[in-house]
Amino acid sequence: MLIISNPYSGDKSGDKFLRETVVPLLERHGNGLVMDFKQTNGPGHAGELASDYLRSHGTGNIPIIMVSGGDTTIHEVFNGPGIATSSIKTKAEIILVPSGTANAMYHSLFPPSRVNEFLGGLREELINDLKAFPEEQGAKLYSVLHFLDNQRTRNLQSTRTRVVGPDGGVIHEVVSCVVVSTSLHASILDVAEELRAEHPGIERFKIAAGRSIRQWSQADVKIHYPYHIYDSSSQQFTLQTPPQEAADNPTRDVSIYSGPYAYFLTTTNVDRLEMQFRITPLATSLPVGDDEWMELLMIRPSRDPSFSSAGDWEGNEGIHEQFAPKMMQILQGAYQDGAHVNMKYSATGGIVGDEQNTVVEYLRVREWTWLPVGPS
């Protein structure tokens, strides 16, 4: 087993937790498991360590990688040299020790609502060990215990994002396993990173949201057929297929959603971005039959009945100011077990009624293209 420890992740306590708690647990119950403990020394190093391990791993046993860090550390593993390009084709088991700030992947795999169910399936000696730890520490051990109990693994999906320049050439390419975003969420991540030293905990994301809440992005988004749209009235997804004329016109194999956008993201493998922040809750509460879909959530202020047209956003700070408290209300819905996906506008634009457009547009897609239009 390769153990990757990011000592700088979150509150920087993960490395000590690994050495004093996780490793002894593995030694007691791992049946002689051989462990190779590696610390990361900077951005991208987790991916390099994972790549080196997979390249040198022989045939036979499935390679096992334990990752202590946050979602960024996991992201680095997925983007390791040879892993991102698929030249390394070896499948591996990944064990998560949540040492980051938000730990979206971990909390999605082991959500609070399913903890009792999970613990009920563990064998007795593991339960007894777990009881010896303080509750806060024990809550970080679920993935480790899942591994030691030889429970069924889950396949993780990944997406590939390409940033293309004006000439059509690929400027940057990245593999993602949690979230890809633009608009407000992307701004929150950027501002939150600047706040890390002053606010190392999860509160920095709410501070960043307050600073960025008035920013919108003007873009057209191409959604490639087929895809699904969530209908909050029936609380079901409906399949969208290309119109008949698309067979003779390849440009019609997409549906175009025009901005401005106050919020836009897609998630993979997760239904939340923090323990309680279920931004794409239908990933688990209304799952699809297979795992090859991204959950896409977008908020377009032009759907608000109190705005006369989508074009009003440009240069009109008053509209941005007017929409900001609504945006905060929507995000608070994500903290209320994903209630935002069923919010609707009243005739006057209040987020209280059920008469007009849904506030959130929720899709399941396999491919999308973001096309910036003018300033953002």
C-alpha positions, 0 to 999 in steps of 0.5 A: 500500500502506498500512503500519500500524506499531504501535511499542508492540507486543511488544518495540517493535522492529517499527517499526525493523525495518519501516524498515530491513529491510521497506521496503528489501525492498519498494523492491527487489522491489515494482515501484514500489509506492507506500507510505503509512507510518503509525504507530499512536498508541494503542488502536484507531488501527490500525482507524481507519487501515485504515478511512480507507485502504479508504474512500479507495481507488479502484476497480481495484487490490486494496487492500493493508495491511501490519500490523506488530504482534501479534494485537491490532493485527490485531484492531483492523484487523478492528474498524475503523469500517465494517469491523466493521459491514461497511459497508466491503465492499472486500476487501483483501490483508493482509501480516503482519510479526510484531512482537507477543509471541505472533503466533498468526496469523503462526505459524499461516500460516507454521508451523515445519513448513512453512517449508522447503516455503514457501521452496522455492517462492520465486524465486531473487532473493528467496531470495538476499535472505533469506539476507543476513538473520540467521535471526531477522529472516528468519523475520519476512519470510515474509508479505512474501516471499509477497506479493512472490512473488505466491503464492496468498492465503488467505481469512481468516474472522472471527466476531462475538461479542455480549455480551447484558445481562439485558434481551436488549439487546446491550451490546458487539459485537466481530469476532474473527479469532484467538480468543474465550475465557472461563475460564482463557485469558481470565484468562491474557490479562488477567493477562498484560497486567498483566505486560507492563511487567515481562515484555515477552516470551512468558514472561508468559503462562506466569506468568499461567497459573500465577497463574490455573490454579485458576480455574474458570467455572460456565456452561452452553454452548449449541452450535447444530446442526449441529456436529462432535465429535472422537472421539480413538479413531477420530481423526475428527470425527462430525457432530451433527444435531438430534434429530427432535423439534427440528422441532416444538420450536425449543428443541431445536436446541441441545445444552447442555454444563454446566460448570464449565469450567476452559478454554473457547475457540474459534479462527478461522484459527489452530491455535496461540496461540504458535509452539509452542502448538498449542491447536487442532491439528486445524484444520490436521492434520485440516482441514474441507472449508470454512472456515466453522467455529470450532474449539472446545476445552473442559475440564470437570473434572467429566469427571475420574473422581476427582471425584464430581460437577460440583457439587463445584467450588463452594466447594471449593478442595481440588478446584481445587488437585487439578485444577491440576497436571492442567491444567498437564499438559494445557496442556503437551500443546499444546506437544507438537504438540497432544498434549492432544487425545488425552489420556484419563483413567485410572479413577482420574483420572490423565492417563495411561490410555485407559480413560475420558473424553477429557480435552479435548472438541474440537468444530467449531461455527458458533454457541455461547452462553455462559450464566454460572451463579452465581459464577465 
